Every structure is written in C-alpha cells, then in structure tokens.
C-alpha cells in the first residue's frame, strides 16, 4: 500500500502538481486513493492517506538521521541500517524512541 501511495505522489510531482501549503491537495490524495484501490484492491480514506504519509515522513527523517551518523551505514543487499551493537546501544540510550 505504501508503495502505491508513494508512486502516486511521485507521479503527481513529475506531472507538475505541487504540494499545497498544508500538505497534499485533495486532488493528490484522491489520486493516491485510486492508486491503492487499483493496485491492491483496498479502499482507503482521505484521512488514511494523510496519516500514513505523515508517518512515512517521520520514518524517513529517522533513517536520514541515522545514515548521517558516522557509526551507521546501509546494507544495500538487505536495505537495512547497520551498526555494531555498541553504537546501537549508545544511540538508543540517548533516544529510546528509536528502539523500534
């Protein structure tokens, strides 16, 4: 479902449909809803799309923060963030919300 929403958003940007001041326009959200329905046959609401996009933005920021730290990297095969156990432990002590 996430992939369909993201693909829809990328298509809208490439088509010249810019973001509105408060997030996504109703047109962009409706395109994402259509894409999810056609792609995985799941009906989602306007609110579902908006909340999920906000969650994805937050997760992206977390990943970006980790990848900018010297002890962390990306395993391109598994597409997971990697670090030694000491680096993880030290990081999570300072930011327990990243323990997930």
C-alpha positions in Angstrom: 0.0 0.0 0.0 2.8 2.4 0.9 4.5 1.8 -2.5 1.3 2.7 -4.3 0.9 5.9 -2.3 4.5 6.9 -2.8 4.3 6.1 -6.6 1.2 8.2 -6.9 2.9 11.1 -5.1 6.0 10.9 -7.3 3.8 10.8 -10.4 1.9 13.9 -9.3 5.2 15.8 -8.7 6.5 14.8 -12.1 3.3 16.0 -13.7 3.8 19.4 -12.1 1.2 19.1 -9.4 2.9 20.8 -6.4 2.2 20.4 -2.8 -0.3 22.8 -1.2 0.6 24.9 1.8 -0.8 22.4 4.3 0.3 19.2 2.8 -1.3 17.3 -0.1 -4.1 18.7 -2.1 -7.5 16.9 -2.3 -6.6 16.0 -5.9 -3.3 14.4 -4.9 -4.9 12.5 -2.1 -7.7 11.2 -4.4 -5.0 10.0 -6.9 -3.3 8.1 -4.1 -6.6 6.6 -3.1 -7.3 5.5 -6.7 -3.8 4.1 -7.0 -4.1 2.0 -3.8 -7.5 0.7 -4.8 -6.3 -0.2 -8.3 -3.0 -1.7 -7.0 -4.1 -3.7 -4.0 -7.9 -3.6 -4.1 -8.1 -1.9 -0.7 -10.4 1.1 0.0 -8.6 3.8 2.0 -10.0 7.1 3.1 -8.6 10.6 2.7 -7.5 10.5 6.4 -5.8 7.1 5.9 -3.6 8.5 3.2 -2.7 11.7 5.0 -1.9 10.0 8.3 0.2 7.3 6.5 2.2 9.9 4.5 2.9 11.8 7.8 4.2 8.5 9.3 6.4 7.8 6.3 7.8 11.3 6.5 8.7 10.8 10.2 10.3 7.4 9.4 12.3 8.9 6.5 13.6 11.6 8.8 14.7 9.0 11.4 16.5 6.9 8.7 18.1 10.0 7.3 19.4 11.0 10.8 20.9 7.6 11.4 22.6 7.4 8.0 24.2 10.8 8.7 25.9 9.4 11.8 29.4 8.0 11.5 28.8 4.6 13.1 25.8 3.7 11.0 25.5 2.6 7.4 23.2 0.9 5.0 23.4 -2.7 3.9 22.5 -2.4 0.3 21.5 -6.1 0.0 19.0 -6.1 2.9 18.3 -2.4 2.7 18.6 -2.1 6.5 20.5 0.2 8.7 23.6 -1.5 10.2 25.9 -0.7 13.1 27.8 -2.6 15.7 26.0 -3.4 19.0 27.8 -0.8 21.0 26.8 2.0 18.5 23.1 0.9 18.7 23.1 0.6 22.5 24.6 4.1 22.9 22.3 5.6 20.4 19.1 4.0 21.9 20.1 5.2 25.4 20.0 8.8 24.2 16.9 8.3 22.0 14.8 5.4 23.3 12.0 6.2 20.7 14.4 4.8 18.1 14.4 1.4 19.8 11.8 0.2 17.3 
